[in-house]
Amino acid sequence: MDISDIINHLGEDRRDYYGAVAPPVMRTSNFCFASVEDMRSNINREFEVPFYSRGNNPTVSILRKKMAALEKTEDALITASGCAAISTAVFGNLAAGDHAICVTNCYSWTYTLFHDILKKFGVNVSFIDGTRIEHFKNAITPKTRLIMLESPTSFMMELQDLKAVAALAKQHEITTIIDNSYATPLYQNPAELGIDIVVHSASKYLGGHSDLIAGVICGTEKMIRKLFSQEYLAFGGIITPDNAWLILRGLRTLPVRMKQISETTQKIVCFLEDHPKIDKVLWPFAKSYPKYELARQQMKGAGGLFSFTLKTKEMEKVDMFCNKLRRFLLACSWGGYESLVFPGSVLYSSMNNNKAIPFNLIRMYAGLEEPAVLIQDIEQALEYV
Ligand SMILES: *Cc1c(COP(=O)(O)O)cnc(C)c1O
């Protein structure tokens, strides 16, 4: 089945709802049965059938089928947020006394989960850079049960060699989870490289319009069934049918949005690489990117998120540059239609406890505006640096 079939048709049994082309939003909490026998036989099949919407809901199930197919895994679960996807998958695979490994420059709340919260439940965590396979080899102990990856990382754009990490983890019977939000299922399918669980923040490209928060967990049927019957139902971090519907709508245009966004980003990155006021540009598909070869091997493309450092050593100039931008909104997140800027220096005064990001690093996200308009905006703002 090709990507357009998955996005346009998979999971949509249109005869079940009058041939409606767009699926209905099944805004219901519960589902009723014809007899006690019917109800009794279905209460133990909550994984397969709609019983109560904290488990299955038909609108959410359409999305679930599409996400599993896009990530080339057997099944998927849809959650209230990317963080709910991560915490559900992590708690489902760890117990007191276990050891876990996590990449240092992961998403900030993944860091909090591994650095602070897991400690309270008796799980030891090693943080590693993750850019070399030796980092993983050295960190593994007989108690290691889980490796948490994020490739590329969403600020520093660091890559992990997914095939090598997956092979190493299999030798030691360690479960691997990757946050694949950056690449989307279109540009990277970690399950094909041997990674066990793929999670997404659907708040980014999958929703695609900056109007919802949601997450996805993809894996084998066995793993998804295990998570469903424990953490997913017990923690209850589920998506509403309305938000699932919005993601279904967002998915319809995912391939065209990604194509446009990565072409625009390529142009902006080329402009920045040649600019005298720019020091380094970080984007996995930039020719100057240190792990360009690895990026080409494990990714089919790179999206609109990139970082760069300005040559200036003055924080005021970094701030001035960002303040002078007119097309790039000063905001967190990414993956929507609008271009964004997030200065690394903002993190210096916030509650974020991960201080690996240089003050002169600026993260940008290219949205769906014309590339020339965005380049011109950066050019005029650079005049103030
Ligand atoms: C946004 C983000 C998350 C968290 O997702 P939410 O949907 O905001 O909970 C996790 N990982 C990455 C890489 C993100 O960018």
The ligand as a Tripos MOL2 file, in Angstrom:
@<TRIPOS>MOLECULE
LIG
   15    15     1     0     0
SMALL
NO_CHARGES

@<TRIPOS>ATOM
      1 C1          6.8420   18.8930   21.0620 C.3       1 LIG1
      2 C2          7.7140   17.7160   21.2600 C.ar      1 LIG1
      3 C3          7.3980   16.7400   22.1970 C.ar      1 LIG1
      4 C4          6.2320   16.8440   23.1340 C.3       1 LIG1
      5 O1          5.0620   16.7510   22.4390 O.3       1 LIG1
      6 P1          3.6870   17.3970   22.9750 P.3       1 LIG1
      7 O2          2.7300   17.0180   21.9130 O.co2     1 LIG1
      8 O3          3.9230   18.8710   23.0970 O.co2     1 LIG1
      9 O4          3.4210   16.7760   24.3090 O.co2     1 LIG1
     10 C5          8.2200   15.6320   22.2860 C.ar      1 LIG1
     11 N1          9.2980   15.5110   21.4940 N.ar      1 LIG1
     12 C6          9.6360   16.4380   20.5940 C.ar      1 LIG1
     13 C7         10.8460   16.2280   19.7570 C.3       1 LIG1
     14 C8          8.8610   17.5780   20.4550 C.ar      1 LIG1
     15 O5          9.2170   18.5100   19.5770 O.3       1 LIG1
@<TRIPOS>BOND
     1     1     2 1
     2     2     3 ar
     3     2    14 ar
     4     3     4 1
     5     3    10 ar
     6     4     5 1
     7     5     6 1
     8     6     7 2
     9     6     8 1
    10     6     9 1
    11    10    11 ar
    12    11    12 ar
    13    12    13 1
    14    12    14 ar
    15    14    15 1
@<TRIPOS>SUBSTRUCTURE
     1 LIG1         1 GROUP 0 **** ****
